[in-house]
Amino acid sequence: MSAHGHVDLGHTVAGWTGTTLALLGFAGAGVAVCTAWLPGIVIGLGVVALAGLTTWLLHLAGWGKPSGPRPQAEWDWRVRDTVAHTGHAGCLGCRAGGPRRAAAAAPRPRPVAPLPVADSGA
């Protein structure tokens, strides 16, 4: 058991790759700020933008995860999401992935539960 309890922390190939690229981009931009090298700042921030794009593309390719908990058998970071090609319900990244994914990822109406009738006391 980890320090976080028995939970799925969502470690995925998309997450690890994006985080690593963003860390490298921020570190490079930080060094460039300290040395006052403007092209280095732009390159570092470009790597950060590339990290976001890479993470999104890996998510669409099935190397990310849908929102919410996953079954314990899928907790390993190397497990590919087999339903990613259809889009995840309520996922902004999937909705931005094109019309086919947007239709699958569109928020679905929630069932309405009837409320009890209040006693007027009259």
URPE-V581361 format. One line per field, one symbol per residue. ss: DSSP state (H for helix, E for strand, L for the rest). psi: psi as a letter, one per 40 degrees, with the letter a starting at -180 (. if undefined). burial: + if it has 9 or more other ideal C-beta (glycine too) atoms within 8 Angstrom, else -. A space follows every 10 residues. Layout:
ss->???
psi->???
burial->???
//
This chain:
ss->LELLELLLLL LLHHHHHHHH HHHHHHHHHH HHHHHLLHHH HHHHHHHHHH HHHHHHHHHH HHHLLLLLLL LHHHLLLLLL LLLHHHLLLL LHHHHLLLHH HHHHHLLLLL LLLLLLLLLL LL
psi->hieeagihef hidddddddd dddddddddd ddddefgddd dddddddddd dddddddddd eeeaiiiiii ideedieehi heeddeihhe hddddeeidd ddddehhiii ihhiiihihe e.
burial->---------- -+++++++++ ++-+++++++ ++-------+ +-++++++++ ++-+++-+++ -+++++---+ ---++----- +--+--+++- +-+++-+--- ++-++----- ---------- --
//
